[in-house]
Amino acid sequence: MSPKKRTAKKTTIATKAPPAPKKSLAERILDDIAEHGRFAVLPESLPYLAAVTDIRQRLKIDASSAETLADSETPNKPYGGLNVISAYVDYLLDEEGNPTDELGVRVCLQEIPKEPIPGMGTGINLPVRAANGIKVSYEATGRIVEQALQPGEAITDGNGEKGTFGAIVTRRNSVDANGSAFQFLLSNRHVIANTSDPAPQSPVFDQRTREVVARLFTWSVFAERRVDCAIAYITSPNVAGPNVGFSIDPNPIGRNELAAMCAAGSVRVLKYGITTGLTRGVVDGLGVLIDIRGRGLKSDQIRIAGLNDQNRRSSVFSTGGDSGALVVEERTKRPIGLLFAGDGPLSYVNRIDNVIASMDLSGFLA
């Protein structure tokens, strides 16, 4: 009698999806400061906020305007001749100017001082101690910036795309502990979230200074046919209105009102973008369908024709880099839309009411 063959029992092993990677403490601190500003809730965030305050006081930074310090011969100005633009919490820089994994205070200067700063040393990226033992690194922009970043100026997400800062906006139900509305930077999705899979809290930079001025909050998907827009929570004090080209009336012109205005006559518009500056145009079409290379079909758009000084439709209204600019009615300066495409005499604009609905906006700041 031959022995029975023994067969191994099949066992089923329950598998779990790998847990999502945990954020580092530095990432959680940056997220906390980006979301809550000076009212950050993590205890670990507080020393960094205190260090920023200390540095700003010691370097006499005017947080509202980042104004140039007085000349060296002026008495009572120990850092005379040094243009201090900003100080903010971010990853420190190494000797070659690349971000490290260590969190600290970044001080953005027009130029590195030739003489040591009392108690702080000299030279770019010199790690010295600030309040609470937090380290500091310096970076130079090579360009004098005497005022805050304003709508109409250049921003970038650091992914190779730069465009125009459209407007400062508020969002429904986005308020701090005191009931004050958080402020957001509005531009195109392809300007401040130019990746296939954007990450919340990704930085948005002032193109002039490379300072992180905002953190990505929400955005439209590229498949969305009506809008190409995104907003980022403003984290820097060096951001302020009004628009470089004009002061806006914060009451937007919606779909029905714009249609009635167009039926009554020509509706002329303005925009200020980083490439072509202040330009004039006229509404040339409503409810337009357009195929944008790399971004697919966009429907329900406003078409704008450029106008020259003689009000002839022959001028360029926008070109590359102007994306994200706010378009306003010429006489009232009320917003009608957000520029997202154009080259030559015709440009295309997302309706402002579609942008408001997509981003859940509650208002525009003049």
Backbone hydrogen bonds in HBPLUS format (Angstrom, degrees):
<---DONOR---> <-ACCEPTOR-->    atom                        ^
c    i                          cat <-CA-CA->   ^        H-A-AA   ^      H-
h    n   atom  resd res      DA  || num        DHA   H-A  angle D-A-AA Bond
n    s   type  num  typ     dist DA aas  dist angle  dist       angle   num
A0028-ARG N   A0024-SER O   2.99 MM   4  6.31 157.1  2.04 150.8 157.3     1
A0029-ILE N   A0025-LEU O   2.89 MM   4  6.13 151.6  1.97 151.6 159.4     2
A0030-LEU N   A0026-ALA O   3.00 MM   4  6.25 163.6  2.03 150.6 154.6     3
A0031-ASP N   A0027-GLU O   2.93 MM   4  6.12 160.2  1.96 148.0 153.8     4
A0032-ASP N   A0028-ARG O   2.93 MM   4  6.03 154.7  2.00 140.2 147.4     5
A0033-ILE N   A0029-ILE O   2.94 MM   4  6.20 164.4  1.96 155.8 158.8     6
A0034-ALA N   A0030-LEU O   2.84 MM   4  5.96 157.4  1.89 147.8 155.0     7
A0035-GLU N   A0031-ASP O   2.92 MM   4  6.06 150.4  2.01 145.7 153.1     8
A0036-HIS N   A0032-ASP O   2.87 MM   4  5.94 160.3  1.91 150.9 156.7     9
A0037-GLY N   A0033-ILE O   2.71 MM   4  4.68 141.5  1.85 130.4 135.8    10
A0039-PHE N   A0036-HIS O   3.03 MM   3  5.21 152.0  2.11 132.5 130.4    11
A0040-ALA N   A0037-GLY O   3.18 MM   3  5.66 131.3  2.43 125.6 123.3    12
A0045-SER N   A0042-LEU O   3.00 MM   3  5.36 150.2  2.09 109.6 118.5    13
A0046-LEU N   A0043-PRO O   3.25 MM   3  5.60 139.6  2.43 105.7 115.3    14
A0048-TYR N   A0045-SER O   3.09 MM   3  5.57 124.0  2.42 110.8 124.3    15
A0049-LEU N   A0045-SER O   3.15 MM   4  6.49 157.1  2.20 154.3 161.4    16
A0050-ALA N   A0046-LEU O   2.93 MM   4  6.15 158.5  1.98 154.3 160.4    17
A0051-ALA N   A0047-PRO O   2.90 MM   4  6.07 147.2  2.01 139.4 148.5    18
A0052-VAL N   A0048-TYR O   2.98 MM   4  6.26 153.9  2.05 147.8 153.9    19
A0053-THR N   A0049-LEU O   3.09 MM   4  6.35 161.9  2.12 147.3 151.7    20
A0054-ASP N   A0050-ALA O   2.94 MM   4  6.16 157.2  1.99 146.6 153.1    21
A0055-ILE N   A0051-ALA O   2.92 MM   4  6.14 164.5  1.94 152.0 155.5    22
A0056-ARG N   A0052-VAL O   2.92 MM   4  6.11 165.0  1.95 153.6 157.9    23
A0057-GLN N   A0053-THR O   3.01 MM   4  6.19 153.4  2.08 146.2 153.2    24
A0058-ARG N   A0054-ASP O   2.92 MM   4  6.16 159.5  1.97 151.3 157.2    25
A0059-LEU N   A0055-ILE O   2.87 MM   4  5.99 152.6  1.95 153.1 159.7    26
A0060-LYS N   A0056-ARG O   2.87 MM   4  5.62 104.0  2.46 128.8 144.2    27
A0061-ILE N   A0056-ARG O   2.88 MM   5  4.93 157.8  1.93 141.2 147.5    28
A0060-LYS N   A0057-GLN O   3.31 MM   3  4.93 153.2  2.39  91.5  99.1    29
A0065-SER N   A0062-ASP O   3.25 MM   3  5.73 133.0  2.49 108.9 119.8    30
A0066-ALA N   A0062-ASP O   2.62 MM   4  4.90 151.7  1.70 159.4 161.4    31
A0081-GLY N   A0070-ALA O   2.83 MM  11  6.06 153.0  1.90 146.4 150.1    32
A0074-THR N   A0071-ASP O   3.00 MM   3  5.63 157.7  2.05 117.6 124.7    33
A0080-GLY N   A0077-LYS O   3.07 MM   3  5.34 133.0  2.30 133.4 127.3    34
A0082-LEU N   A0079-TYR O   3.20 MM   3  5.89 157.6  2.25 141.2 143.8    35
A0110-GLN N   A0083-ASN O   2.68 MM  27  4.95 157.8  1.73 153.2 157.9    36
A0085-ILE N   A0108-CYS O   2.83 MM  23  5.48 150.3  1.92 154.0 162.9    37
A0086-SER N   A0108-CYS O   3.35 MM  22  5.23 156.7  2.41 133.6 138.2    38
A0108-CYS N   A0086-SER O   2.86 MM  22  5.23 160.9  1.89 147.9 154.2    39
A0088-TYR N   A0106-ARG O   3.07 MM  18  5.51 152.8  2.15 145.0 153.1    40
A0106-ARG N   A0088-TYR O   2.85 MM  18  5.51 166.8  1.87 171.4 168.8    41
A0090-ASP N   A0104-GLY O   3.14 MM  14  5.85 158.3  2.19 146.2 153.0    42
A0104-GLY N   A0090-ASP O   2.98 MM  14  5.85 156.1  2.04 154.1 159.4    43
A0092-LEU N   A0102-GLU O   2.81 MM  10  5.84 166.1  1.83 170.7 174.3    44
A0100-THR N   A0092-LEU O   2.74 MM   8  5.62 154.0  1.81 170.5 168.7    45
A0094-ASP N   A0098-ASN O   2.76 MM   4  5.39 152.3  1.83 146.6 154.5    46
A0097-GLY N   A0094-ASP O   2.95 MM   3  5.23 162.9  1.98 113.5 117.8    47
A0105-VAL N   A0135-LYS O   3.00 MM  30  6.41 163.0  2.03 153.4 158.5    48
A0137-SER N   A0105-VAL O   3.03 MM  32  6.52 154.5  2.10 159.6 164.9    49
A0107-VAL N   A0137-SER O   2.93 MM  30  6.23 166.4  1.94 161.9 165.9    50
A0139-GLU N   A0107-VAL O   2.93 MM  32  6.28 142.6  2.08 165.9 164.7    51
A0109-LEU N   A0139-GLU O   2.75 MM  30  5.97 174.5  1.75 170.4 172.2    52
A0141-THR N   A0109-LEU O   2.87 MM  32  6.29 146.0  1.98 157.8 169.0    53
A0142-GLY N   A0110-GLN O   3.23 MM  32  5.50 148.5  2.34 137.5 143.1    54
A0117-ILE N   A0121-GLY O   2.94 MM   4  5.24 170.8  1.95 130.8 129.0    55
A0120-MET N   A0117-ILE O   2.79 MM   3  5.21 164.7  1.82 143.0 142.3    56
A0121-GLY N   A0117-ILE O   3.09 MM   4  5.24 135.8  2.29 158.0 149.0    57
A0125-ASN N   A0138-TYR O   3.16 MM  13  4.60 140.6  2.32 110.2 121.6    58
A0136-VAL N   A0128-VAL O   3.02 MM   8  5.55 130.5  2.27 149.4 163.2    59
A0130-ALA N   A0134-ILE O   2.73 MM   4  5.26 150.3  1.82 155.0 165.4    60
A0134-ILE N   A0131-ALA O   3.23 MM   3  6.08 174.5  2.23 126.0 127.7    61
A0149-LEU N   A0238-ASN O   2.87 MM  89  6.08 161.0  1.91 145.9 140.0    62
A0240-ALA N   A0149-LEU O   2.96 MM  91  6.23 162.4  1.99 158.5 162.2    63
A0153-GLU N   A0150-GLN O   3.06 MM   3  5.84 146.6  2.18 147.1 148.9    64
A0244-VAL N   A0151-PRO O   2.83 MM  93  6.18 158.0  1.88 167.1 168.9    65
A0152-GLY N   A0165-PHE O   2.63 MM  13  5.28 149.8  1.71 146.5 157.0    66
A0165-PHE N   A0153-GLU O   2.93 MM  12  5.62 161.2  1.97 163.8 169.9    67
A0207-GLN N   A0154-ALA O   3.13 MM  53  5.33 163.0  2.16 126.9 128.3    68
A0155-ILE N   A0163-GLY O   3.02 MM   8  5.66 159.0  2.07 144.0 149.6    69
A0163-GLY N   A0155-ILE O   2.99 MM   8  5.66 161.1  2.02 157.7 163.6    70
A0156-THR N   A0205-PHE O   3.09 MM  49  5.28 146.2  2.21 140.2 147.1    71
A0205-PHE N   A0156-THR O   2.77 MM  49  5.28 170.4  1.78 168.8 168.6    72
A0164-THR N   A0323-SER O   2.81 MM 159  5.74 174.2  1.81 166.9 165.9    73
A0166-GLY N   A0186-LEU O   2.84 MM  20  5.39 140.5  1.99 160.1 170.7    74
A0186-LEU N   A0167-ALA O   2.92 MM  19  5.28 158.5  1.97 163.1 164.7    75
A0365-LEU N   A0168-ILE O   2.90 MM 197  5.54 161.7  1.94 163.1 158.9    76
A0169-VAL N   A0184-PHE O   2.87 MM  15  5.19 163.3  1.89 145.4 151.1    77
A0184-PHE N   A0169-VAL O   2.81 MM  15  5.19 161.3  1.85 157.0 160.3    78
A0170-THR N   A0363-GLY O   2.95 MM 193  5.21 155.2  2.01 140.6 142.9    79
A0362-SER N   A0170-THR O   2.88 MM 192  5.45 166.9  1.90 122.8 126.2    80
A0174-SER N   A0171-ARG O   3.25 MM   3  5.54 149.6  2.34 135.3 128.9    81
A0172-ARG N   A0360-ASP O   3.05 MM 188  6.11 164.8  2.08 159.0 163.1    82
A0182-PHE N   A0174-SER O   2.98 MM   8  5.84 169.4  1.99 140.7 143.8    83
A0176-ASP N   A0180-SER O   2.85 MM   4  5.48 155.4  1.91 150.5 155.9    84
A0179-GLY N   A0176-ASP O   2.92 MM   3  5.25 164.2  1.94 115.8 119.9    85
A0234-ILE N   A0183-GLN O   3.06 MM  51  5.94 169.3  2.07 147.0 150.2    86
A0185-LEU N   A0232-ALA O   2.73 MM  47  5.13 162.9  1.76 151.4 155.4    87
A0232-ALA N   A0185-LEU O   2.98 MM  47  5.13 146.2  2.10 136.9 147.6    88
A0187-SER N   A0230-ALA O   3.15 MM  43  5.71 164.2  2.17 163.9 165.7    89
A0230-ALA N   A0187-SER O   2.96 MM  43  5.71 147.0  2.07 150.2 145.5    90
A0191-VAL N   A0188-ASN O   3.15 MM   3  5.16 155.3  2.21 100.1 107.6    91
A0192-ILE N   A0188-ASN O   3.23 MM   4  6.57 165.7  2.25 158.8 159.1    92
A0193-ALA N   A0189-ARG O   2.81 MM   4  5.08 138.2  1.98 147.3 151.2    93
A0202-SER N   A0199-ALA O   3.12 MM   3  5.69 141.7  2.27 142.2 140.0    94
A0201-GLN N   A0216-LEU O   2.85 MM  15  4.66 167.5  1.86 142.3 141.4    95
A0216-LEU N   A0202-SER O   2.79 MM  14  5.14 167.1  1.81 149.7 153.2    96
A0204-VAL N   A0214-ALA O   2.87 MM  10  5.10 143.8  2.00 151.3 144.8    97
A0213-VAL N   A0204-VAL O   2.89 MM   9  5.99 152.9  1.96 158.2 166.9    98
A0206-ASP N   A0211-GLU O   2.88 MM   5  5.42 156.4  1.93 155.0 162.0    99
A0210-ARG N   A0206-ASP O   2.72 MM   4  5.16 149.6  1.81 160.8 166.3   100
A0235-THR N   A0213-VAL O   2.91 MM  22  5.52 155.1  1.97 125.6 133.5   101
A0236-SER N   A0213-VAL O   3.32 MM  23  4.73 150.5  2.42 129.3 121.8   102
A0215-ARG N   A0233-TYR O   2.88 MM  18  5.19 150.1  1.97 136.0 144.1   103
A0233-TYR N   A0215-ARG O   2.72 MM  18  5.19 133.3  1.93 164.7 149.8   104
A0217-PHE N   A0231-ILE O   2.94 MM  14  5.79 163.7  1.97 144.5 143.9   105
A0218-THR N   A0231-ILE O   3.37 MM  13  5.72 157.2  2.42 140.3 146.2   106
A0231-ILE N   A0218-THR O   2.97 MM  13  5.72 165.1  2.00 162.5 164.7   107
A0220-SER N   A0229-CYS O   2.92 MM   9  5.66 160.4  1.96 173.0 166.6   108
A0224-GLU N   A0221-VAL O   2.96 MM   3  5.38 154.1  2.02 111.8 120.0   109
A0299-SER N   A0225-ARG O   2.65 MM  74  5.46 145.5  1.77 132.7 144.8   110
A0249-ASP N   A0333-LYS O   2.98 MM  84  5.41 164.1  2.01 116.1 121.2   111
A0253-ILE N   A0335-PRO O   2.83 MM  82  6.07 167.9  1.85 170.1 169.5   112
A0258-LEU N   A0254-GLY O   2.95 MM   4  6.03 163.2  1.98 158.4 163.8   113
A0259-ALA N   A0255-ARG O   3.01 MM   4  6.20 158.6  2.06 150.7 156.7   114
A0260-ALA N   A0256-ASN O   3.03 MM   4  6.26 156.4  2.09 146.6 152.6   115
A0261-MET N   A0257-GLU O   2.95 MM   4  6.21 153.5  2.02 147.6 155.1   116
A0262-CYS N   A0258-LEU O   2.90 MM   4  6.14 158.3  1.94 151.7 157.2   117
A0263-ALA N   A0259-ALA O   2.97 MM   4  6.17 150.2  2.06 143.1 151.5   118
A0264-ALA N   A0260-ALA O   3.11 MM   4  6.28 135.9  2.31 137.6 148.7   119
A0264-ALA N   A0261-MET O   3.17 MM   3  5.12 128.8  2.45  92.1 105.5   120
A0265-GLY N   A0262-CYS O   3.29 MM   3  5.24 144.8  2.42  95.6 105.2   121
A0283-VAL N   A0267-VAL O   2.91 MM  16  5.62 162.0  1.95 160.2 164.7   122
A0330-GLU N   A0268-ARG O   2.80 MM  62  5.49 178.5  1.80 134.5 134.7   123
A0269-VAL N   A0281-GLY O   2.80 MM  12  5.16 161.1  1.83 131.9 136.9   124
A0281-GLY N   A0269-VAL O   2.97 MM  12  5.16 149.1  2.06 141.7 142.2   125
A0270-LEU N   A0328-VAL O   2.82 MM  58  5.38 151.5  1.91 151.7 160.7   126
A0328-VAL N   A0270-LEU O   2.97 MM  58  5.38 160.5  2.01 151.5 157.5   127
A0271-LYS N   A0279-THR O   3.19 MM   8  5.73 141.7  2.35 152.2 157.6   128
A0279-THR N   A0271-LYS O   3.05 MM   8  5.73 158.9  2.09 160.1 166.8   129
A0273-GLY N   A0277-GLY O   3.07 MM   4  4.82 156.4  2.13 118.3 120.3   130
A0277-GLY N   A0273-GLY O   2.98 MM   4  4.82 132.1  2.21 128.5 135.4   131
A0307-LEU N   A0280-ARG O   2.96 MM  27  5.48 163.8  1.99 134.0 130.6   132
A0282-VAL N   A0305-ALA O   2.86 MM  23  5.39 145.5  1.98 145.3 156.6   133
A0305-ALA N   A0282-VAL O   2.97 MM  23  5.39 168.7  1.98 157.0 157.6   134
A0284-ASP N   A0303-ARG O   2.68 MM  19  5.25 168.5  1.69 150.9 152.1   135
A0303-ARG N   A0285-GLY O   2.90 MM  18  4.85 166.1  1.92 135.1 139.8   136
A0288-VAL N   A0301-GLN O   2.89 MM  13  4.74 167.4  1.90 138.0 134.4   137
A0301-GLN N   A0288-VAL O   3.00 MM  13  4.74 170.7  2.01 131.9 134.3   138
A0290-ILE N   A0298-LYS O   2.83 MM   8  5.31 161.2  1.87 154.6 161.1   139
A0298-LYS N   A0290-ILE O   2.72 MM   8  5.31 154.7  1.79 158.4 167.5   140
A0292-ILE N   A0296-GLY O   2.96 MM   4  5.24 163.5  1.99 137.9 133.9   141
A0295-ARG N   A0292-ILE O   2.90 MM   3  5.31 160.9  1.93 131.2 136.5   142
A0296-GLY N   A0292-ILE O   2.87 MM   4  5.24 118.5  2.26 172.6 158.5   143
A0302-ILE N   A0349-VAL O   2.91 MM  47  5.00 169.3  1.92 151.9 155.1   144
A0349-VAL N   A0302-ILE O   2.88 MM  47  5.00 154.7  1.94 147.6 155.1   145
A0304-ILE N   A0347-SER O   2.84 MM  43  5.10 167.9  1.86 146.2 148.8   146
A0347-SER N   A0304-ILE O   2.87 MM  43  5.10 151.9  1.95 146.1 154.0   147
A0306-GLY N   A0345-PRO O   2.80 MM  39  5.07 156.4  1.85 145.8 153.1   148
A0308-ASN N   A0312-ARG O   2.99 MM   4  5.49 146.8  2.10 141.6 151.6   149
A0311-ASN N   A0308-ASN O   2.91 MM   3  5.16 155.4  1.98 118.4 119.0   150
A0314-SER N   A0312-ARG O   2.88 MM   2  5.67 131.1  2.12 109.4  94.3   151
A0322-ASP N   A0319-THR O   3.04 MM   3  5.87 164.3  2.06 148.2 152.8   152
A0325-ALA N   A0322-ASP O   3.12 MM   3  5.94 150.8  2.20 150.2 151.9   153
A0324-GLY N   A0339-LEU O   2.85 MM  15  5.35 168.3  1.86 145.6 149.2   154
A0339-LEU N   A0325-ALA O   2.89 MM  14  5.33 162.5  1.93 170.9 167.0   155
A0327-VAL N   A0337-GLY O   2.91 MM  10  5.30 174.2  1.91 154.5 152.6   156
A0336-ILE N   A0327-VAL O   2.83 MM   9  5.87 171.2  1.84 155.8 155.5   157
A0337-GLY N   A0327-VAL O   3.38 MM  10  5.30 153.9  2.45 143.6 141.2   158
A0329-GLU N   A0334-ARG O   2.87 MM   5  5.44 158.3  1.92 149.2 150.7   159
A0333-LYS N   A0329-GLU O   2.76 MM   4  4.99 144.2  1.89 148.4 156.2   160
A0352-ILE N   A0336-ILE O   2.99 MM  16  5.24 145.2  2.11 131.8 124.3   161
A0338-LEU N   A0350-ASN O   2.98 MM  12  5.08 145.7  2.10 134.7 145.1   162
A0350-ASN N   A0338-LEU O   2.87 MM  12  5.08 160.6  1.91 145.9 139.8   163
A0340-PHE N   A0348-TYR O   3.07 MM   8  6.18 175.0  2.08 160.7 159.7   164
A0348-TYR N   A0341-ALA O   2.72 MM   7  5.20 167.4  1.74 154.0 152.1   165
A0354-ASN N   A0351-ARG O   3.17 MM   3  5.35 126.9  2.47  99.5 112.6   166
A0355-VAL N   A0351-ARG O   3.13 MM   4  6.49 153.0  2.20 148.8 156.5   167
A0356-ILE N   A0352-ILE O   2.91 MM   4  6.14 162.0  1.94 150.3 154.9   168
A0357-ALA N   A0353-ASP O   3.07 MM   4  6.17 158.7  2.12 138.6 144.0   169
A0358-SER N   A0354-ASN O   2.95 MM   4  6.06 159.2  1.99 144.9 151.0   170
A0359-MET N   A0355-VAL O   3.00 MM   4  6.11 163.5  2.03 155.4 158.7   171
A0360-ASP N   A0356-ILE O   2.84 MM   4  5.51 113.5  2.29 136.1 150.9   172
A0361-LEU N   A0356-ILE O   2.99 MM   5  4.87 152.2  2.07 133.5 141.0   173
